[in-house]
Amino acid sequence: MGSGQSPFCIYRIAPETDGEVMIPCVVWSNSTKYPHAPEGHWLWRDTNGNGQPDPGEYAKTDVHDAYGGNSAFIGARGDIWMTGWGPLRRITFEGLDSHDVPIYAPVFEIIEAPKPYGGIRRVRYDTENDVMYLAGTSNDKTHHWKSMGVHLCRYDNWSKGNRVAAWHVVCTYQPDSNCEPISFDIAGDYVFVAIAERGKVGEREISRGHISVYHKRNGAVVGYIEPPKDWGVGWMDMTECLSVHLRENGEYLILQEEDGRSKNLLHRWRPDAPAKAQ
Protein backbone atom coordinates (compact mmCIF):
# COMPACT_ATOMS: atom_id res chain seq x y z
CA MET A 1 0.00 0.00 0.00
CA GLY A 2 1.06 3.61 -0.31
CA SER A 3 -0.04 6.76 1.48
CA GLY A 4 0.80 10.33 2.39
CA GLN A 5 2.62 12.02 -0.50
CA SER A 6 1.34 9.51 -3.07
CA PRO A 7 -1.98 7.76 -3.85
CA PHE A 8 -3.12 5.14 -1.37
CA CYS A 9 -2.85 1.84 -3.22
CA ILE A 10 -3.70 -1.80 -2.47
CA TYR A 11 -2.31 -4.72 -4.48
CA ARG A 12 -3.22 -8.40 -4.62
CA ILE A 13 -1.21 -11.50 -5.53
CA ALA A 14 -2.45 -14.29 -7.82
CA PRO A 15 0.45 -16.81 -7.94
CA GLU A 16 -1.37 -19.22 -10.23
CA THR A 17 -1.72 -16.63 -13.02
CA ASP A 18 0.77 -13.82 -12.30
CA GLY A 19 3.49 -15.39 -10.18
CA GLU A 20 4.98 -12.82 -7.77
CA VAL A 21 3.77 -9.78 -9.73
CA MET A 22 1.69 -7.42 -7.60
CA ILE A 23 -1.65 -6.59 -9.21
CA PRO A 24 -3.18 -3.17 -8.45
CA CYS A 25 -6.76 -3.50 -7.30
CA VAL A 26 -7.76 -0.50 -5.13
CA VAL A 27 -6.59 3.13 -5.31
CA TRP A 28 -7.64 6.33 -3.54
CA SER A 29 -6.34 9.44 -5.29
CA ASN A 30 -7.16 12.79 -6.86
CA SER A 31 -4.87 12.40 -9.87
CA THR A 32 -6.22 12.74 -13.39
CA LYS A 33 -3.25 10.78 -14.77
CA TYR A 34 -5.05 7.48 -14.25
CA PRO A 35 -7.02 6.28 -17.29
CA HIS A 36 -10.67 7.41 -17.17
CA ALA A 37 -10.16 9.10 -13.76
CA PRO A 38 -12.73 11.76 -12.83
CA GLU A 39 -11.93 15.22 -11.47
CA GLY A 40 -11.55 15.55 -7.72
CA HIS A 41 -11.00 12.81 -5.15
CA TRP A 42 -11.99 9.28 -6.10
CA LEU A 43 -11.84 5.57 -5.27
CA TRP A 44 -11.01 3.00 -7.95
CA ARG A 45 -11.78 -0.70 -7.46
CA ASP A 46 -10.82 -3.33 -10.02
CA THR A 47 -14.30 -4.84 -10.22
CA ASN A 48 -13.55 -7.07 -13.22
CA GLY A 49 -10.17 -8.29 -11.90
CA ASN A 50 -8.09 -7.35 -14.97
CA GLY A 51 -5.69 -5.06 -13.10
CA GLN A 52 -6.58 -2.05 -15.28
CA PRO A 53 -8.60 1.09 -14.47
CA ASP A 54 -11.68 0.80 -16.67
CA PRO A 55 -14.63 3.15 -17.20
CA GLY A 56 -17.33 2.63 -14.60
CA GLU A 57 -14.92 1.45 -11.89
CA TYR A 58 -14.47 4.87 -10.25
CA ALA A 59 -16.49 6.42 -7.43
CA LYS A 60 -16.20 9.95 -6.04
CA THR A 61 -15.17 10.06 -2.38
CA ASP A 62 -16.95 12.17 0.20
CA VAL A 63 -14.08 13.90 2.02
CA HIS A 64 -10.99 15.91 1.18
CA ASP A 65 -7.57 14.18 1.20
CA ALA A 66 -9.13 10.84 0.34
CA TYR A 67 -5.79 9.47 -0.82
CA GLY A 68 -4.50 8.81 2.70
CA GLY A 69 -3.75 12.22 4.15
CA ASN A 70 -0.72 12.11 6.42
CA SER A 71 -0.60 8.40 7.23
CA ALA A 72 -2.65 5.21 7.07
CA PHE A 73 -2.87 1.84 8.80
CA ILE A 74 -4.72 -1.37 7.88
CA GLY A 75 -6.02 -3.27 10.90
CA ALA A 76 -6.13 -7.04 11.32
CA ARG A 77 -9.72 -7.21 10.05
CA GLY A 78 -9.00 -5.10 6.98
CA ASP A 79 -10.41 -1.77 8.16
CA ILE A 80 -8.34 1.21 7.04
CA TRP A 81 -7.53 4.00 9.48
CA MET A 82 -6.37 7.29 7.94
CA THR A 83 -4.98 10.41 9.54
CA GLY A 84 -4.55 13.92 8.19
CA TRP A 85 -4.39 17.19 10.11
CA GLY A 86 -7.42 16.81 12.36
CA PRO A 87 -9.84 13.90 12.92
CA LEU A 88 -9.32 10.18 12.44
CA ARG A 89 -10.94 8.48 9.44
CA ARG A 90 -12.04 4.88 9.09
CA ILE A 91 -13.01 2.88 6.00
CA THR A 92 -14.72 -0.41 6.80
CA PHE A 93 -13.56 -3.57 5.06
CA GLU A 94 -16.55 -5.38 3.53
CA GLY A 95 -14.87 -8.60 2.40
CA LEU A 96 -13.48 -9.84 -0.92
CA ASP A 97 -15.26 -10.09 -4.26
CA SER A 98 -15.02 -13.02 -6.69
CA HIS A 99 -11.65 -11.70 -7.96
CA ASP A 100 -10.23 -11.42 -4.40
CA VAL A 101 -10.36 -7.64 -4.68
CA PRO A 102 -11.06 -5.97 -1.29
CA ILE A 103 -14.46 -4.30 -1.07
CA TYR A 104 -14.48 -0.74 0.30
CA ALA A 105 -17.17 1.89 -0.12
CA PRO A 106 -16.21 5.51 -0.99
CA VAL A 107 -17.45 6.61 2.45
CA PHE A 108 -15.29 7.64 5.39
CA GLU A 109 -16.35 7.45 9.03
CA ILE A 110 -15.09 10.62 10.68
CA ILE A 111 -13.95 10.22 14.31
CA GLU A 112 -13.14 13.44 16.13
CA ALA A 113 -9.76 13.65 17.82
CA PRO A 114 -10.05 12.78 21.54
CA LYS A 115 -8.23 14.71 24.23
CA PRO A 116 -5.44 15.81 24.37
CA TYR A 117 -5.30 16.03 20.59
CA GLY A 118 -5.99 18.91 18.28
CA GLY A 119 -4.93 16.77 15.34
CA ILE A 120 -4.15 13.06 14.87
CA ARG A 121 -1.09 12.24 12.74
CA ARG A 122 -0.38 8.50 13.24
CA VAL A 123 -2.50 5.51 14.23
CA ARG A 124 -2.12 1.86 15.27
CA TYR A 125 -5.16 -0.22 16.24
CA ASP A 126 -4.90 -3.54 18.09
CA THR A 127 -8.04 -5.23 16.76
CA GLU A 128 -7.82 -8.33 18.96
CA ASN A 129 -7.63 -6.37 22.22
CA ASP A 130 -9.64 -3.32 21.09
CA VAL A 131 -6.80 -0.94 21.95
CA MET A 132 -6.10 2.23 19.97
CA TYR A 133 -2.74 4.02 19.95
CA LEU A 134 -2.73 7.55 18.57
CA ALA A 135 0.01 10.10 18.00
CA GLY A 136 -0.55 13.74 17.20
CA THR A 137 -0.51 17.35 18.29
CA SER A 138 -2.43 19.34 20.85
CA ASN A 139 -3.02 22.96 19.87
CA ASP A 140 0.70 23.49 19.44
CA LYS A 141 2.26 23.14 16.00
CA THR A 142 5.09 20.78 15.13
CA HIS A 143 8.21 22.17 13.52
CA HIS A 144 8.13 19.95 10.45
CA TRP A 145 5.07 18.99 8.40
CA LYS A 146 6.06 15.30 8.50
CA SER A 147 6.20 15.09 12.28
CA MET A 148 3.81 12.72 14.06
CA GLY A 149 3.48 15.19 16.94
CA VAL A 150 4.97 14.76 20.39
CA HIS A 151 1.88 13.29 22.10
CA LEU A 152 1.34 9.52 22.21
CA CYS A 153 -1.67 7.90 23.93
CA ARG A 154 -3.28 4.52 24.47
CA TYR A 155 -7.08 4.11 24.56
CA ASP A 156 -8.59 0.85 25.84
CA ASN A 157 -12.07 -0.35 24.77
CA TRP A 158 -11.94 1.92 21.73
CA SER A 159 -14.83 0.31 19.84
CA LYS A 160 -17.05 0.65 22.93
CA GLY A 161 -16.67 4.43 22.81
CA ASN A 162 -13.96 5.03 25.39
CA ARG A 163 -12.00 8.21 24.63
CA VAL A 164 -10.13 8.59 27.93
CA ALA A 165 -6.45 7.72 27.57
CA ALA A 166 -5.06 4.87 29.67
CA TRP A 167 -1.72 6.66 29.46
CA HIS A 168 -0.25 9.71 27.77
CA VAL A 169 3.43 10.36 27.13
CA VAL A 170 5.25 13.31 25.61
CA CYS A 171 7.88 11.79 23.33
CA THR A 172 11.51 12.82 22.95
CA TYR A 173 11.86 16.14 21.13
CA GLN A 174 13.81 19.39 20.98
CA PRO A 175 11.58 22.46 20.56
CA ASP A 176 11.82 24.36 17.27
CA SER A 177 13.93 21.71 15.58
CA ASN A 178 13.59 18.59 13.44
CA CYS A 179 14.54 16.50 16.49
CA GLU A 180 10.95 15.33 16.97
CA PRO A 181 8.97 12.10 16.63
CA ILE A 182 8.12 11.05 13.07
CA SER A 183 6.84 7.46 13.24
CA PHE A 184 5.86 4.76 15.73
CA ASP A 185 4.99 1.07 15.72
CA ILE A 186 3.67 -1.51 18.19
CA ALA A 187 4.99 -5.05 18.63
CA GLY A 188 4.93 -7.47 21.54
CA ASP A 189 5.09 -5.57 24.82
CA TYR A 190 6.56 -2.35 23.47
CA VAL A 191 5.94 0.89 21.58
CA PHE A 192 8.80 2.06 19.36
CA VAL A 193 9.09 5.74 18.36
CA ALA A 194 11.53 6.98 15.70
CA ILE A 195 12.97 10.48 16.07
CA ALA A 196 13.42 12.30 12.76
CA GLU A 197 16.72 14.11 13.30
CA ARG A 198 19.55 14.53 15.79
CA GLY A 199 19.39 17.17 18.48
CA LYS A 200 19.73 17.82 22.18
CA VAL A 201 17.10 17.15 24.84
CA GLY A 202 18.18 18.53 28.20
CA GLU A 203 21.75 17.36 28.68
CA ARG A 204 21.37 14.35 26.40
CA GLU A 205 22.55 14.28 22.80
CA ILE A 206 20.12 12.56 20.44
CA SER A 207 21.85 10.83 17.53
CA ARG A 208 20.43 10.22 14.09
CA GLY A 209 18.51 6.96 13.98
CA HIS A 210 17.30 7.30 17.58
CA ILE A 211 14.36 5.06 18.56
CA SER A 212 12.67 5.57 21.93
CA VAL A 213 11.10 2.46 23.51
CA TYR A 214 8.10 2.51 25.87
CA HIS A 215 6.15 -0.28 27.57
CA LYS A 216 2.76 -0.51 25.93
CA ARG A 217 0.99 -1.49 29.17
CA ASN A 218 1.67 1.77 30.99
CA GLY A 219 3.77 4.01 28.73
CA ALA A 220 6.83 3.67 30.98
CA VAL A 221 10.18 4.52 29.41
CA VAL A 222 12.14 1.34 28.69
CA GLY A 223 15.16 2.88 26.98
CA TYR A 224 16.31 3.69 23.47
CA ILE A 225 18.13 2.28 20.46
CA GLU A 226 20.73 4.23 18.49
CA PRO A 227 23.14 3.13 15.75
CA PRO A 228 26.83 4.04 16.07
CA LYS A 229 27.45 7.68 15.20
CA ASP A 230 30.03 6.85 12.51
CA TRP A 231 27.60 4.78 10.39
CA GLY A 232 26.59 7.67 8.16
CA VAL A 233 22.95 7.50 9.20
CA GLY A 234 20.64 10.09 7.67
CA TRP A 235 17.51 11.53 9.17
CA MET A 236 14.19 9.68 9.17
CA ASP A 237 12.48 10.90 6.00
CA MET A 238 9.13 9.10 5.61
CA THR A 239 5.93 9.48 7.61
CA GLU A 240 5.88 5.69 8.15
CA CYS A 241 9.59 4.94 8.54
CA LEU A 242 9.40 2.26 11.26
CA SER A 243 8.21 -1.36 11.10
CA VAL A 244 8.69 -3.71 14.07
CA HIS A 245 8.02 -7.46 14.24
CA LEU A 246 8.25 -9.90 17.18
CA ARG A 247 9.66 -13.33 16.32
CA GLU A 248 8.62 -16.53 18.07
CA ASN A 249 12.00 -16.67 19.86
CA GLY A 250 11.36 -13.34 21.58
CA GLU A 251 13.58 -11.30 19.28
CA TYR A 252 12.35 -7.99 17.87
CA LEU A 253 13.22 -7.07 14.29
CA ILE A 254 13.16 -3.29 13.94
CA LEU A 255 13.30 -2.07 10.34
CA GLN A 256 14.03 1.62 10.04
CA GLU A 257 14.02 3.75 6.89
CA GLU A 258 16.59 6.53 6.93
CA ASP A 259 17.82 9.02 4.36
CA GLY A 260 21.55 8.33 4.25
CA ARG A 261 23.18 6.55 1.30
CA SER A 262 20.02 4.84 0.03
CA LYS A 263 19.70 2.28 2.83
CA ASN A 264 17.52 0.97 5.63
CA LEU A 265 18.64 -0.13 9.09
CA LEU A 266 17.66 -3.44 10.67
CA HIS A 267 18.03 -3.70 14.45
CA ARG A 268 17.76 -7.03 16.30
CA TRP A 269 16.76 -6.73 19.97
CA ARG A 270 16.24 -9.53 22.48
CA PRO A 271 15.03 -7.99 25.79
CA ASP A 272 15.39 -11.24 27.76
CA ALA A 273 18.86 -12.10 26.43
CA PRO A 274 21.56 -12.32 29.14
CA ALA A 275 23.98 -9.42 29.27
CA LYS A 276 27.36 -10.04 27.68
CA ALA A 277 30.39 -10.15 29.98
CA GLN A 278 32.54 -7.04 29.79
C-alpha positions in Angstrom: 0.0 0.0 0.0 1.1 3.6 -0.3 0.0 6.8 1.5 0.8 10.3 2.4 2.6 12.0 -0.5 1.3 9.5 -3.1 -2.0 7.8 -3.8 -3.1 5.1 -1.4 -2.9 1.8 -3.2 -3.7 -1.8 -2.5 -2.3 -4.7 -4.5 -3.2 -8.4 -4.6 -1.2 -11.5 -5.5 -2.5 -14.3 -7.8 0.4 -16.8 -7.9 -1.4 -19.2 -10.2 -1.7 -16.6 -13.0 0.8 -13.8 -12.3 3.5 -15.4 -10.2 5.0 -12.8 -7.8 3.8 -9.8 -9.7 1.7 -7.4 -7.6 -1.7 -6.6 -9.2 -3.2 -3.2 -8.5 -6.8 -3.5 -7.3 -7.8 -0.5 -5.1 -6.6 3.1 -5.3 -7.6 6.3 -3.5 -6.3 9.4 -5.3 -7.2 12.8 -6.9 -4.9 12.4 -9.9 -6.2 12.7 -13.4 -3.3 10.8 -14.8 -5.1 7.5 -14.2 -7.0 6.3 -17.3 -10.7 7.4 -17.2 -10.2 9.1 -13.8 -12.7 11.8 -12.8 -11.9 15.2 -11.5 -11.5 15.5 -7.7 -11.0 12.8 -5.2 -12.0 9.3 -6.1 -11.8 5.6 -5.3 -11.0 3.0 -7.9 -11.8 -0.7 -7.5 -10.8 -3.3 -10.0 -14.3 -4.8 -10.2 -13.5 -7.1 -13.2 -10.2 -8.3 -11.9 -8.1 -7.4 -15.0 -5.7 -5.1 -13.1 -6.6 -2.1 -15.3 -8.6 1.1 -14.5 -11.7 0.8 -16.7 -14.6 3.1 -17.2 -17.3 2.6 -14.6 -14.9 1.5 -11.9 -14.5 4.9 -10.2 -16.5 6.4 -7.4 -16.2 10.0 -6.0 -15.2 10.1 -2.4 -16.9 12.2 0.2 -14.1 13.9 2.0 -11.0 15.9 1.2 -7.6 14.2 1.2 -9.1 10.8 0.3 -5.8 9.5 -0.8 -4.5 8.8 2.7 -3.8 12.2 4.1 -0.7 12.1 6.4 -0.6 8.4 7.2 -2.6 5.2 7.1 -2.9 1.8 8.8 -4.7 -1.4 7.9 -6.0 -3.3 10.9 -6.1 -7.0 11.3 -9.7 -7.2 10.0 -9.0 -5.1 7.0 -10.4 -1.8 8.2 -8.3 1.2 7.0 -7.5 4.0 9.5 -6.4 7.3 7.9 -5.0 10.4 9.5 -4.6 13.9 8.2 -4.4 17.2 10.1 -7.4 16.8 12.4 -9.8 13.9 12.9 -9.3 10.2 12.4 -10.9 8.5 9.4 -12.0 4.9 9.1 -13.0 2.9 6.0 -14.7 -0.4 6.8 -13.6 -3.6 5.1 -16.6 -5.4 3.5 -14.9 -8.6 2.4 -13.5 -9.8 -0.9 -15.3 -10.1 -4.3 -15.0 -13.0 -6.7 -11.6 -11.7 -8.0 -10.2 -11.4 -4.4 -10.4 -7.6 -4.7 -11.1 -6.0 -1.3 -14.5 -4.3 -1.1 -14.5 -0.7 0.3 -17.2 1.9 -0.1 -16.2 5.5 -1.0 -17.5 6.6 2.4 -15.3 7.6 5.4 -16.4 7.4 9.0 -15.1 10.6 10.7 -14.0 10.2 14.3 -13.1 13.4 16.1 -9.8 13.6 17.8 -10.0 12.8 21.5 -8.2 14.7 24.2 -5.4 15.8 24.4 -5.3 16.0 20.6 -6.0 18.9 18.3 -4.9 16.8 15.3 -4.1 13.1 14.9 -1.1 12.2 12.7 -0.4 8.5 13.2 -2.5 5.5 14.2 -2.1 1.9 15.3 -5.2 -0.2 16.2 -4.9 -3.5 18.1 -8.0 -5.2 16.8 -7.8 -8.3 19.0 -7.6 -6.4 22.2 -9.6 -3.3 21.1 -6.8 -0.9 21.9 -6.1 2.2 20.0 -2.7 4.0 19.9 -2.7 7.5 18.6 0.0 10.1 18.0 -0.5 13.7 17.2 -0.5 17.3 18.3 -2.4 19.3 20.8 -3.0 23.0 19.9 0.7 23.5 19.4 2.3 23.1 16.0 5.1 20.8 15.1 8.2 22.2 13.5 8.1 20.0 10.4 5.1 19.0 8.4 6.1 15.3 8.5 6.2 15.1 12.3 3.8 12.7 14.1 3.5 15.2 16.9 5.0 14.8 20.4 1.9 13.3 22.1 1.3 9.5 22.2 -1.7 7.9 23.9 -3.3 4.5 24.5 -7.1 4.1 24.6 -8.6 0.9 25.8 -12.1 -0.3 24.8 -11.9 1.9 21.7 -14.8 0.3 19.8 -17.1 0.7 22.9 -16.7 4.4 22.8 -14.0 5.0 25.4 -12.0 8.2 24.6 -10.1 8.6 27.9 -6.5 7.7 27.6 -5.1 4.9 29.7 -1.7 6.7 29.5 -0.3 9.7 27.8 3.4 10.4 27.1 5.2 13.3 25.6 7.9 11.8 23.3 11.5 12.8 23.0 11.9 16.1 21.1 13.8 19.4 21.0 11.6 22.5 20.6 11.8 24.4 17.3 13.9 21.7 15.6 13.6 18.6 13.4 14.5 16.5 16.5 11.0 15.3 17.0 9.0 12.1 16.6 8.1 11.1 13.1 6.8 7.5 13.2 5.9 4.8 15.7 5.0 1.1 15.7 3.7 -1.5 18.2 5.0 -5.0 18.6 4.9 -7.5 21.5 5.1 -5.6 24.8 6.6 -2.4 23.5 5.9 0.9 21.6 8.8 2.1 19.4 9.1 5.7 18.4 11.5 7.0 15.7 13.0 10.5 16.1 13.4 12.3 12.8 16.7 14.1 13.3 19.6 14.5 15.8 19.4 17.2 18.5 19.7 17.8 22.2 17.1 17.1 24.8 18.2 18.5 28.2 21.8 17.4 28.7 21.4 14.4 26.4 22.6 14.3 22.8 20.1 12.6 20.4 21.8 10.8 17.5 20.4 10.2 14.1 18.5 7.0 14.0 17.3 7.3 17.6 14.4 5.1 18.6 12.7 5.6 21.9 11.1 2.5 23.5 8.1 2.5 25.9 6.2 -0.3 27.6 2.8 -0.5 25.9 1.0 -1.5 29.2 1.7 1.8 31.0 3.8 4.0 28.7 6.8 3.7 31.0 10.2 4.5 29.4 12.1 1.3 28.7 15.2 2.9 27.0 16.3 3.7 23.5 18.1 2.3 20.5 20.7 4.2 18.5 23.1 3.1 15.7 26.8 4.0 16.1 27.5 7.7 15.2 30.0 6.8 12.5 27.6 4.8 10.4 26.6 7.7 8.2 22.9 7.5 9.2 20.6 10.1 7.7 17.5 11.5 9.2 14.2 9.7 9.2 12.5 10.9 6.0 9.1 9.1 5.6 5.9 9.5 7.6 5.9 5.7 8.1 9.6 4.9 8.5 9.4 2.3 11.3 8.2 -1.4 11.1 8.7 -3.7 14.1 8.0 -7.5 14.2 8.3 -9.9 17.2 9.7 -13.3 16.3 8.6 -16.5 18.1 12.0 -16.7 19.9 11.4 -13.3 21.6 13.6 -11.3 19.3 12.3 -8.0 17.9 13.2 -7.1 14.3 13.2 -3.3 13.9 13.3 -2.1 10.3 14.0 1.6 10.0 14.0 3.8 6.9 16.6 6.5 6.9 17.8 9.0 4.4 21.6 8.3 4.3 23.2 6.6 1.3 20.0 4.8 0.0 19.7 2.3 2.8 17.5 1.0 5.6 18.6 -0.1 9.1 17.7 -3.4 10.7 18.0 -3.7 14.4 17.8 -7.0 16.3 16.8 -6.7 20.0 16.2 -9.5 22.5 15.0 -8.0 25.8 15.4 -11.2 27.8 18.9 -12.1 26.4 21.6 -12.3 29.1 24.0 -9.4 29.3 27.4 -10.0 27.7 30.4 -10.1 30.0 32.5 -7.0 29.8 
